[in-house]
Amino acid sequence: MATVGASRVVTPAGVLQDVDVTMADGVITAVRPATSTCPDRVLAPGFVDLQVNGVDDVDVTDAAGSDWERLDALLLAQGVTTWCPTLVTAPLPTYGHALARIDAAARRRAERRPAIAGAHLEGPFLGGAPGAHPEEHLVPVDLAWLAELPDVVAVMTLAPELPGACEAITMLRDRGVLVALGHSTATWDEVRVATDAGARLVTHLFNGMAPFHHREPGLAGAALSDPRLATSLIADLVHVHPAALQLAFAAKGDATVLVTDAVAWNRAAHAGRAIELGSDGTPRLADGTLAGSALTMDAAVRNVVDHAAVPIGQAITAASTTPAGLLGLPDRGTIEPGRRADLVALTPSLEVEAVWVGGDLAHG
């Protein structure tokens, strides 16, 4: 049994002051008022990142062997305890090998390492706003290919305007895959039909979609107005202006999700295309197109708190609770008895101080 105390603890009941959290056998057993002075820090449930293409110099597309241990360490350092390795658009025959590597990595013993909830396929069934995705590899919806996907796939982003999109959404939903809409110029009506079919997330709101227009609200307008849709945000202050971050949180509340969309920014290429860090510290293609981010999850939390006036409890919900719920993982994402003891301690300035995975200190 171990106890962790903090001056502020983010719980479903709100941000509690001076609390001890007790853990045993990998789960939280008690959350109670502290019996002594607590360290000045914020204790939050471990972060859950739905969209990680890579970190630093490791790309999940070709990660192998010790690359996964390096990713473990890099993710723990930013407070992530559950994540989805993300594959971007590529030729259909190439996905099998990458998914097999992700599946093998997910099956490793989970002690003191972030859990892999499953792969996120961002493409190749994308629409009119491909962004940095190689357009030569975009293809029509292939239901037969989707039917053969391995169980390791947990999330898929596709464009609702494509022929066959609704059939694909229904098929994926019935398999328990979280369907996200993105990289799309769909109309509001097309998004509504896709949502009726079972889509539940919009990938990186405002990015990879047509701009919001008051007469043609499109994907952005549907994302902001439909309570069935959660919306993810890349809160690096480059992809989305702080005012738009504030707007999204105000409109969506606890249906907001923070993601990093991080790439292997310290490599020369992403998805087979040359990238370099721009002057703003964000990876870009040679033509200036944004190509993922170099964001960390703790920085995303800091950014929405410090620059978008989002309360700390709501920011943590977006980084932990909501994405865990979307993945169908009710055992984590909140600090309350019976939940997995995945915790992150943050300094008063919201820097990562320590991380526990299943009750074991894994970083710090």
C-alpha positions in Angstrom: 0.0 0.0 0.0 1.2 3.5 -0.8 -0.2 7.0 -0.2 0.4 10.1 -2.3 -0.6 13.5 -1.0 -1.2 16.8 -2.8 -2.5 20.2 -2.0 -4.9 19.9 -5.0 -6.3 16.7 -6.3 -8.5 16.6 -9.4 -11.5 14.3 -8.8 -15.0 13.7 -10.2 -16.2 15.8 -7.3 -14.1 18.7 -8.2 -10.6 19.9 -7.3 -10.2 18.9 -3.6 -7.7 20.6 -1.3 -5.1 18.7 0.8 -5.9 15.1 0.0 -4.2 11.8 0.4 -4.7 9.1 -2.3 -4.1 5.6 -1.2 -3.2 2.8 -3.6 -2.9 -1.0 -3.3 -2.7 -3.8 -5.9 -2.7 -1.3 -8.7 -5.9 0.5 -7.9 -6.9 3.5 -5.9 -8.4 2.4 -2.5 -9.1 5.7 -0.8 -9.3 9.4 -1.5 -9.5 11.2 1.9 -8.5 14.4 3.6 -4.8 14.5 4.4 -3.7 13.9 8.0 -0.6 16.2 7.6 0.6 19.0 5.4 0.6 18.0 1.7 3.2 18.9 -0.9 2.2 21.9 -3.0 1.3 20.2 -6.2 -1.6 19.0 -8.4 -2.5 15.3 -8.5 -4.3 14.3 -11.6 -5.3 11.0 -13.3 -2.7 9.9 -15.8 -3.1 11.5 -19.2 -4.6 9.6 -22.2 -3.4 10.7 -25.6 -5.5 9.5 -28.5 -3.1 10.7 -31.2 0.7 10.1 -31.1 2.5 9.6 -34.5 5.9 9.7 -32.8 8.0 11.6 -30.3 11.5 13.2 -30.8 13.3 10.8 -33.3 11.0 7.7 -32.9 8.2 7.2 -35.4 5.5 4.6 -34.5 5.3 3.5 -38.2 8.7 1.8 -38.0 9.3 1.6 -34.2 10.9 -1.7 -33.2 12.7 -3.2 -30.3 14.1 -0.6 -27.9 12.3 2.1 -29.8 9.2 1.2 -27.7 11.1 1.6 -24.4 12.2 5.0 -25.6 8.7 6.0 -26.4 7.6 4.7 -23.0 10.1 7.0 -21.3 9.3 10.0 -23.4 5.6 9.7 -22.8 5.9 9.1 -19.1 7.9 12.3 -18.9 4.9 14.2 -20.1 2.4 12.4 -17.8 0.9 10.0 -20.4 -0.1 6.7 -19.0 -2.3 5.4 -21.8 -1.9 6.2 -25.5 -2.8 5.3 -29.1 0.1 5.0 -31.6 -1.1 6.7 -34.7 -0.5 5.7 -38.3 -1.1 8.3 -41.0 -2.1 7.8 -44.6 0.1 5.2 -46.4 -0.4 2.5 -49.1 -3.0 -0.1 -47.9 -0.6 -3.1 -48.0 1.9 -1.4 -45.6 -0.5 -1.1 -42.6 -0.3 -4.8 -41.7 3.4 -4.8 -40.6 3.1 -1.5 -38.7 -0.1 -2.8 -36.9 1.6 -6.1 -36.0 4.5 -4.1 -34.4 2.0 -2.0 -32.4 0.2 -5.1 -31.3 3.4 -6.7 -30.1 4.3 -3.6 -28.2 0.9 -3.4 -26.6 1.2 -7.0 -25.4 4.4 -6.3 -23.4 4.0 -6.4 -19.6 2.5 -3.1 -18.6 4.5 -2.6 -15.4 5.9 1.0 -15.1 5.1 1.8 -18.7 2.3 3.6 -20.5 -0.5 1.2 -21.7 -1.2 1.1 -25.4 -4.9 1.2 -25.8 -4.7 0.4 -29.5 -3.7 1.9 -32.8 -5.3 5.0 -34.3 -5.6 5.0 -38.1 -5.7 8.5 -39.4 -6.4 7.7 -43.0 -6.2 6.6 -45.7 -9.9 7.3 -46.2 -9.6 11.1 -46.0 -11.4 13.9 -47.9 -10.9 17.4 -49.2 -8.6 18.6 -46.5 -5.7 16.2 -46.4 -3.2 18.6 -44.8 0.2 16.9 -44.6 -1.1 13.5 -45.6 0.3 12.3 -48.9 -2.5 12.7 -51.4 -1.2 10.0 -53.7 -2.0 7.4 -51.0 -5.6 8.6 -50.3 -8.1 6.0 -51.5 -11.8 5.3 -51.6 -13.4 3.6 -48.6 -12.6 -0.2 -48.9 -15.0 -2.1 -46.8 -13.3 -5.5 -47.4 -10.0 -4.1 -46.2 -11.7 -2.7 -43.1 -13.3 -6.0 -42.4 -9.9 -7.6 -42.2 -8.4 -5.1 -39.7 -6.8 -6.7 -36.6 -8.3 -6.1 -33.2 -5.4 -3.8 -32.2 -7.2 -0.9 -34.1 -9.0 1.2 -31.5 -9.6 4.5 -33.4 -10.0 5.4 -37.0 -10.3 8.9 -38.5 -12.1 9.1 -41.9 -13.9 11.7 -44.0 -17.7 11.5 -43.8 -18.2 12.8 -47.4 -16.7 9.7 -49.0 -18.9 7.2 -50.7 -19.3 4.2 -48.3 -18.3 6.3 -45.2 -21.5 5.5 -43.3 -21.2 1.8 -44.0 -17.6 1.9 -42.8 -18.6 3.8 -39.7 -21.3 1.3 -38.8 -18.9 -1.6 -39.4 -16.2 0.0 -37.2 -18.7 1.0 -34.5 -20.1 -2.6 -34.3 -16.5 -3.8 -33.8 -16.0 -1.4 -30.9 -13.7 1.0 -32.8 -14.0 4.7 -32.0 -14.8 6.4 -35.3 -13.5 10.0 -35.7 -14.3 12.4 -38.5 -11.5 14.5 -39.9 -9.4 15.8 -42.8 -12.8 16.7 -44.4 -14.7 19.3 -46.3 -18.0 17.6 -45.5 -21.2 19.6 -45.3 -23.1 19.9 -42.0 -25.7 17.4 -43.3 -23.0 14.8 -44.3 -21.6 15.1 -40.8 -25.0 14.6 -39.2 -25.5 11.4 -41.2 -22.1 10.1 -40.2 -22.9 10.9 -36.6 -26.2 9.1 -36.8 -24.2 6.1 -38.1 -22.0 6.1 -35.0 -19.1 8.6 -35.3 -18.3 10.0 -31.9 -15.2 12.2 -32.3 -13.9 15.0 -34.5 -10.1 14.8 -35.0 -8.2 18.0 -34.2 -11.0 20.5 -34.5 -10.4 23.5 -36.8 -7.4 21.7 -38.4 -7.8 19.5 -41.5 -11.3 20.9 -42.2 -13.1 23.7 -44.0 -13.3 26.9 -41.9 -16.5 27.5 -40.0 -19.0 29.7 -41.9 -22.3 30.8 -40.5 -24.2 29.8 -43.6 -22.2 26.6 -44.3 -21.2 25.3 -40.8 -19.6 22.1 -42.1 -17.6 19.8 -39.9 -16.5 22.5 -37.5 -20.0 23.7 -37.0 -21.4 20.2 -36.5 -18.5 19.4 -34.0 -19.3 22.5 -31.9 -23.1 22.1 -31.9 -23.8 18.3 -31.8 -23.6 17.0 -28.2 -23.0 13.4 -29.6 -19.6 14.5 -30.9 -16.5 15.0 -28.8 -13.8 17.2 -30.3 -10.0 16.9 -30.0 -7.7 19.9 -30.0 -4.0 20.4 -30.6 -3.3 23.0 -28.0 0.2 24.1 -29.0 -1.0 27.7 -29.6 0.0 27.3 -33.3 -2.6 24.9 -34.7 -5.4 26.7 -32.8 -5.5 30.3 -31.5 -6.1 30.6 -27.7 -9.4 32.3 -28.4 -10.6 29.4 -30.5 -9.4 27.0 -27.8 -11.5 28.9 -25.3 -14.5 28.8 -27.7 -14.2 25.1 -28.1 -14.1 24.4 -24.4 -17.0 26.8 -23.8 -19.1 25.0 -26.5 -18.1 21.4 -25.8 -17.4 21.4 -22.0 -16.4 17.9 -21.0 -16.7 16.6 -24.5 -13.4 18.3 -25.3 -10.2 16.2 -25.7 -6.6 17.3 -25.7 -4.3 15.5 -28.0 -0.7 16.1 -29.1 -0.7 14.8 -32.7 3.0 14.6 -32.0 5.4 13.4 -34.7 9.0 12.4 -34.7 10.0 16.0 -35.2 13.7 15.2 -34.8 13.7 13.2 -38.0 14.0 14.5 -41.5 10.7 13.0 -42.8 7.2 12.3 -41.7 4.9 10.1 -43.8 7.7 9.9 -46.4 7.8 13.7 -46.7 10.5 16.1 -45.6 9.8 18.1 -42.5 11.6 20.6 -40.4 10.8 22.6 -37.3 9.5 26.1 -38.2 10.5 29.2 -36.3 7.4 28.6 -34.0 8.8 25.2 -33.0 6.1 23.3 -35.0 7.0 20.6 -37.7 6.1 21.7 -41.2 6.5 20.5 -44.8 8.7 22.4 -47.2 5.6 24.4 -48.3 4.8 25.5 -44.8 2.0 23.0 -44.2 1.7 22.0 -40.6 2.8 18.3 -40.2 1.7 17.3 -36.7 3.3 18.9 -33.6 6.2 18.7 -31.1 3.6 19.2 -28.3 3.6 17.3 -25.1 0.5 16.6 -23.1 1.6 18.5 -20.0 2.3 21.5 -22.2 -1.2 21.2 -23.7 -2.7 21.3 -20.2 -0.6 24.3 -19.3 -1.5 26.1 -22.5 -5.2 25.9 -22.1 -5.0 26.9 -18.5 -2.6 29.7 -19.0 -3.7 31.0 -22.4 -7.4 30.0 -22.8 -8.7 30.5 -19.3 -9.7 26.9 -18.9 -10.1 25.8 -15.3 -7.6 23.2 -14.2 -10.2 20.6 -13.5 -11.7 20.9 -17.0 -8.2 20.8 -18.6 -7.4 17.6 -16.8 -10.8 16.1 -17.8 -9.9 16.8 -21.4 -6.5 15.2 -21.0 -7.6 12.2 -19.0 -11.2 11.4 -18.3 -12.9 12.1 -21.6 -10.4 10.3 -23.8 -10.5 7.3 -21.5 -14.2 7.2 -21.7 -14.2 7.5 -25.5 -11.8 4.5 -25.6 -14.2 2.5 -23.5 -11.7 2.3 -20.6 -13.8 2.9 -17.5 -11.1 1.6 -15.2 -9.0 4.8 -15.6 -9.2 8.5 -16.2 -10.4 9.6 -12.8 -9.1 9.6 -9.2 -11.6 7.6 -7.2 -11.6 4.3 -5.4 -11.6 1.3 -7.6 -9.9 3.0 -10.6 -6.5 2.2 -11.9 -3.8 3.9 -9.9 -2.4 5.8 -12.9 -1.5 9.2 -11.6 0.5 12.3 -12.5 1.8 14.8 -10.0 2.3 18.3 -11.4 4.1 21.2 -9.9 2.2 24.5 -9.2 3.3 25.6 -12.7 1.9 22.3 -14.1 5.2 20.7 -15.0 5.4 16.9 -14.5 6.9 16.0 -11.2 6.1 12.3 -10.9 4.0 9.6 -12.6 2.6 6.4 -11.2 1.4 3.5 -13.4 -0.7 0.9 -11.7 0.4 2.3 -8.4 4.1 2.0 -9.1 6.3 5.0 -9.4 7.3 5.1 -13.1 8.8 8.5 -13.5 10.2 11.1 -11.1 
